[in-house]
């Protein structure tokens, strides 16, 4: 993730035929299923299509569950626009939108996400956290409950045109509140286990892995404890790495998740319980 060092010259990496612009790596508009077993792997052009085994989440009618989700990124030193967005088809009502942002320039965390459905303001949870190894870069998490939704729902964040940024959005249907949030950073060489969250009933848990590698080698990411990886942005050579995993739980309890990734690296780990 060269942007965290901020000493790189002009860098424009072409991915999927584009250069420096907004890259919507994965998007899923809810429903349907496709098999996705084992670690999610990045090797060269983006290969992860965002299809996951939704049935593995064991949805109970009337309880929270995964809805639409998407992840996008801008390259470091690109020539993209001053905003980045995820566009999805979300439920008309009754959903919670969870948004996480990773930036090369932590000073650019000057506002909260917005959308085109009139949901405002998005609430920031905890605080913006810098990376230990790259203190000028960081991550944050936001959410909006009881969101209005529909087709072409666009979640938007501003960005300096030359900065690296990744924007991840997850819709949790049939939900009404953020029950708990937890953040930690684990440095390379240690087990990548999140802090735990405690629920008071059925919930969907949303986990964000923000890796701190600065490599161009292939990257694999996986999560344990029944979490299903749903989205991945795994380029790290001038982009902010992020993986997203979710899990449905049927009862009150205390939960965490352990991530594995190659090459060995540290990560910021967020865990959000939505009820």
Residue pairs with C-beta under 8 A, 6 or more apart in sequence:
1 104
1 134
1 137
1 164
1 212
1 213
1 214
1 236
1 237
1 238
1 239
1 240
1 241
2 8
2 11
2 76
2 164
2 214
2 237
2 238
3 76
3 77
3 104
3 105
3 137
3 163
3 164
3 238
3 239
3 240
4 104
4 131
4 133
4 134
4 136
4 137
4 212
4 214
5 134
5 214
6 104
6 105
6 136
8 76
8 77
8 238
9 77
10 77
11 75
11 76
11 77
11 78
11 238
12 19
12 20
12 75
12 77
12 78
12 79
13 19
13 75
13 235
13 237
13 238
13 239
15 23
15 45
15 46
15 75
15 235
16 23
16 45
16 46
19 75
19 78
19 79
20 74
20 75
20 77
20 78
20 79
20 80
21 74
21 78
21 79
21 80
21 81
22 72
22 73
22 74
22 80
22 81
22 84
22 85
23 46
23 72
23 73
23 74
23 75
24 70
24 71
24 72
24 86
24 87
25 46
25 48
25 50
25 71
25 72
25 73
25 231
25 232
25 233
26 48
26 49
26 50
26 69
26 70
26 71
26 230
26 231
26 232
27 50
27 68
27 69
27 70
27 71
27 86
27 87
27 88
28 50
28 51
28 52
28 68
28 69
28 70
28 88
28 230
28 231
29 68
29 88
29 89
30 66
30 67
30 68
30 89
30 90
30 91
30 171
30 173
31 54
32 51
32 54
33 51
33 52
33 53
33 54
33 55
34 51
34 52
34 53
35 53
36 51
36 52
36 53
36 228
36 229
37 53
38 222
39 220
39 221
39 222
39 260
39 262
40 48
40 220
40 221
40 222
40 229
40 232
40 234
40 243
41 47
41 48
41 218
41 219
41 220
41 234
42 48
42 218
42 219
42 220
42 232
42 234
42 235
43 218
44 218
46 235
48 231
48 232
48 234
50 69
50 70
50 71
50 230
50 231
52 228
52 229
52 230
53 228
54 66
56 226
56 228
57 65
57 66
57 204
57 228
57 246
57 247
57 248
58 248
58 250
59 65
59 66
59 248
60 202
60 248
60 250
62 174
63 174
63 202
63 203
63 248
63 250
64 96
64 172
64 173
64 174
64 175
64 202
64 203
64 204
64 248
64 274
64 275
65 172
65 173
65 174
65 204
65 248
66 170
66 171
66 172
66 173
66 204
66 230
66 246
66 248
67 90
67 91
67 95
67 170
67 171
67 172
67 173
68 88
68 89
68 90
68 153
68 169
68 171
69 88
69 168
69 169
69 170
69 171
69 230
69 231
69 244
70 86
70 87
70 88
70 155
70 168
70 169
70 231
71 86
71 166
71 167
71 168
71 169
71 231
71 232
71 233
71 242
71 244
72 84
72 85
72 86
72 166
72 167
72 233
73 84
73 164
73 165
73 166
73 167
73 233
73 235
73 239
73 240
73 242
74 80
74 84
74 159
74 163
74 164
74 165
74 239
75 164
75 238
75 239
76 104
76 162
76 163
76 164
76 238
76 239
77 162
77 238
78 161
78 162
79 161
80 159
80 161
81 161
82 158
82 159
82 160
82 161
83 156
83 157
83 158
83 159
84 156
84 157
84 159
84 165
84 167
85 154
85 155
85 156
85 157
85 167
86 154
86 155
86 167
86 168
86 169
87 152
87 153
87 154
87 155
88 153
88 155
88 169
88 171
89 149
89 150
89 151
89 152
89 153
90 97
90 117
90 147
90 149
90 150
90 153
90 171
91 149
91 171
91 173
92 148
92 149
92 150
93 146
93 147
93 148
93 149
94 146
94 173
94 174
94 175
94 176
95 147
95 149
95 171
95 172
95 173
95 174
95 175
96 143
96 144
96 145
96 146
96 147
96 171
96 172
96 175
96 176
96 177
96 178
96 274
97 115
97 119
97 122
97 143
97 144
97 147
97 155
97 169
97 170
97 171
97 172
98 141
98 142
98 143
98 169
98 170
98 171
98 172
98 178
98 206
98 272
98 274
99 113
99 122
99 141
99 142
99 143
99 155
99 157
99 167
99 168
99 169
99 170
100 139
100 140
100 141
100 142
100 167
100 168
100 208
100 210
100 242
100 244
100 270
101 109
101 113
101 139
101 140
101 142
101 157
101 165
101 166
101 167
101 168
102 137
102 138
102 139
102 165
102 166
102 210
102 240
102 241
102 242
102 268
103 109
103 137
103 138
103 139
103 159
103 163
103 164
103 165
103 240
104 136
104 137
104 163
104 164
104 165
104 240
105 136
105 137
105 160
105 163
106 128
106 130
106 135
106 136
106 137
106 138
107 136
108 158
108 159
108 160
108 163
108 165
109 128
109 138
109 140
110 158
111 158
112 121
112 122
112 123
112 124
112 142
113 122
113 142
113 155
113 156
113 157
113 167
114 120
114 122
114 155
114 156
114 157
115 144
115 147
115 153
115 154
115 155
115 156
116 152
116 153
116 154
116 156
117 147
117 148
117 149
117 150
117 153
118 148
119 144
119 147
119 148
120 144
122 142
122 143
122 144
123 142
123 143
123 144
123 178
124 140
124 141
124 142
125 141
125 142
125 143
125 178
125 181
125 272
126 140
126 141
126 181
126 183
127 140
128 138
128 139
128 140
129 138
129 139
129 140
129 183
129 185
129 268
130 136
130 137
130 138
131 137
131 138
131 139
131 185
131 212
131 268
132 185
132 187
132 266
133 187
133 212
133 266
134 212
137 240
139 208
139 210
139 268
139 270
141 181
141 183
141 208
141 270
141 272
143 178
143 272
143 274
145 175
145 176
145 177
145 178
146 176
147 171
149 171
155 167
155 169
157 165
157 167
159 165
164 238
164 239
164 240
165 240
166 233
166 239
166 240
166 241
166 242
168 208
168 231
168 233
168 242
168 244
170 206
170 230
170 231
170 244
170 246
172 204
172 206
172 274
175 204
175 274
175 275
176 275
177 274
177 275
178 272
178 273
178 274
179 197
179 198
179 199
179 200
179 203
179 273
179 274
179 275
180 197
180 198
180 199
180 272
180 273
181 197
181 270
181 271
181 272
181 273
182 194
182 195
182 196
182 197
182 256
182 270
182 271
182 272
183 195
183 268
183 269
183 270
183 271
184 194
184 195
184 268
184 269
185 266
185 267
185 268
185 269
186 192
186 193
186 266
186 267
186 269
187 266
188 212
188 264
188 265
188 266
189 264
189 266
190 266
191 258
192 209
192 258
192 259
192 260
192 261
192 266
192 267
192 269
193 256
193 257
193 258
193 259
193 269
194 207
194 256
194 257
194 258
194 259
194 269
194 270
194 271
195 256
195 269
195 271
196 254
196 255
196 256
196 271
197 205
197 254
197 255
197 256
197 271
197 272
197 273
198 252
198 253
198 254
198 255
198 273
199 205
199 249
199 251
199 252
199 253
199 254
199 255
199 273
199 275
200 252
200 275
201 251
201 252
201 275
202 248
202 249
202 250
202 251
202 275
203 248
203 249
203 273
203 274
203 275
204 246
204 247
204 248
204 249
204 273
204 274
205 227
205 246
205 247
205 248
205 249
205 255
205 257
205 271
205 272
205 273
205 274
206 244
206 245
206 246
206 270
206 271
206 272
206 274
207 223
207 227
207 244
207 245
207 246
207 247
207 257
207 259
207 269
207 270
207 271
207 272
208 242
208 243
208 244
208 268
208 269
208 270
208 271
208 272
209 221
209 223
209 241
209 242
209 243
209 244
209 245
209 259
209 261
209 267
209 268
209 269
210 240
210 241
210 242
210 267
210 268
210 269
210 270
211 219
211 221
211 234
211 236
211 241
211 242
211 243
211 261
211 265
211 266
211 267
212 241
212 265
212 266
212 267
212 268
213 219
213 236
213 241
213 261
213 263
213 265
214 236
214 237
215 236
215 237
215 263
215 265
216 236
216 237
217 263
218 262
219 234
219 236
219 241
219 261
219 262
219 263
220 260
220 261
220 262
221 229
221 232
221 234
221 243
221 259
221 260
221 261
222 229
222 259
222 260
222 261
223 229
223 243
223 245
223 257
223 258
223 259
223 260
224 257
224 258
224 259
224 260
225 247
225 255
225 256
225 257
225 258
226 247
227 245
227 246
227 247
227 257
228 245
228 246
228 247
229 243
229 244
229 245
230 244
230 245
230 246
231 242
231 243
231 244
232 242
232 243
232 244
233 239
233 240
233 241
233 242
233 243
234 241
234 243
235 241
243 259
245 257
245 259
247 255
247 257
249 255
255 271
255 273
256 271
257 269
257 271
259 267
259 269
261 267
